[in-house]
Amino acid sequence: MVVHDMIPELFPQYFSKDDFQIIKKKKLCQLASHIRVPSENTKKDLINILNVDPEKITVTPWGVTQMMFSNIKRFDFPYLLYIGARWNYKNFGAFLNQFAILSKTYQDIHLICTGSAFDDSEKALIGQLKLSEKVHHFAPNNEEFGDLYKNAMAFVYPSEYEGFGLPILEAFSCGCPVMLNNTSCFPEVAGDAAIYFEMKDGKSNFYEKFEYLYQMSQEDRTDLINKGYDRLKLYSWETTAKKMEEIYNRIG
């Protein structure tokens, strides 16, 4: 059995009490011979929330598939990159507010967002913050994803919680600096290869951490990117497959 994360249990305000994930996960975790999780953080949450025996859980981190590039620069302006979904615990609204503060000083910097198109509430917030000319939605194909990472000032992950955070590895593989909310599994996955900020309960030091990134020398920026490449060596699908084989042999 695989448990990716404990989001429904940790953020019940966003899920119904009879959510199938919560009900079935609780039952299946008791019945499973063994459970795979992608991070030590998810393992800890699984133990604390569902009282699962630690000996029954193995951490098997994900790997990253080689990113594709078309070597075309899509945008003529400097930008921060936000990848994926933007709902509730993803903290997108809080991040937009921080970007609005940043944008008043660094007026040439834009924000590129992938995932679904902006909904009405997001459009309203973007307009309210006077960011309509600075925040853009872009739906990339496989090759354009690599280009987006490669040419970004940084990939920003403001989420309150993730089970692993695969985009971190994608950014590392493209030589893209990474800025992460200092929470959940992010420090475990990225180690010293990221710039960490705090973003919780309406308070954040994101502006301060962005200034640190912005004022980095080329030497320091290259060093941060190289740390990302080094960190990437810890994660491969081959390693994941070997750990899975060990699990199946153990319970087979």
C-alpha positions, 0 to 999 in steps of 0.5 A, a space after each residue: 500500500 502507498 500513502 502519499 500524504 496525510 493532507 485530509 487528516 491534517 487539514 480537515 477544514 478542507 474535506 468532508 467528515 466522510 471523505 473517502 480518503 480519510 475513511 478508506 486510508 484508516 481501514 486499509 492501513 490496518 489491513 496492509 502488510 506493508 506501507 510505502 511513503 515518500 518521506 520521513 515526514 509522511 511516515 511521522 504523520 502516519 504514525 502519529 495520526 493513525 498509530 501505525 507500527 513504524 516497522 510496517 512503514 518504509 520510506 521510498 522517495 520519488 525520483 525525477 524523470 529527465 526534463 525536456 527542453 526546447 531551448 526557447 525563452 518564452 518570456 522577455 521579463 524576469 519571473 518567479 515560477 509557481 507550478 501546479 494546483 493552487 487550492 486551500 493548503 497550497 497557500 497561493 492567496 498568501 503568496 500572492 499577497 507577498 508577491 504584491 508587496 515585492 512587486 512594489 519594489 521590484 516592478 519588473 518581476 512577474 509571476 508565471 503560474 501553471 496548473 488550471 486557469 485562474 478561477 473567478 476568485 483568483 482573478 478578483 484577488 489578482 485585480 484587487 492587488 493590482 497584479 493583472 499585468 504581472 501575474 500570468 497563467 501559462 499551460 506548458 507542454 512537456 518541453 516548455 516545462 523545462 524551459 520555464 524552470 530553466 529561465 525562472 529567477 526561482 521556483 517558489 513552493 509556498 504550500 503548507 504541506 506536501 507529502 514529497 514535493 516532486 517539483 523541487 526535484 524538477 527545478 533542481 534538474 533544470 538548474 533553477 533556484 528553489 524557494 520553499 516554505 519552511 514546513 512539512 517535508 521540504 527541508 527533508 527533501 531539499 536540504 541546504 539546496 534551497 532558500 527557506 521562508 516562513 509563511 503562516 497565519 498571514 505572516 511571512 518573511 518572503 520579501 526578505 528572503 527574495 531580497 537575499 536571492 535577488 542580491 546574490 552574486 553569480 558565484 553564490 547563485 551558481 553554488 546554490 544551483 550546484 547544491 541542487 544538482 548534488 541533492 538530486 543524486 539522492 533521488 532516482 527511480 532506480 533507487 525507488 525500484 530497489 527499495 520496492 523490490 526489497 519490500 516485496 521480497 520481505 513481505 512476499 
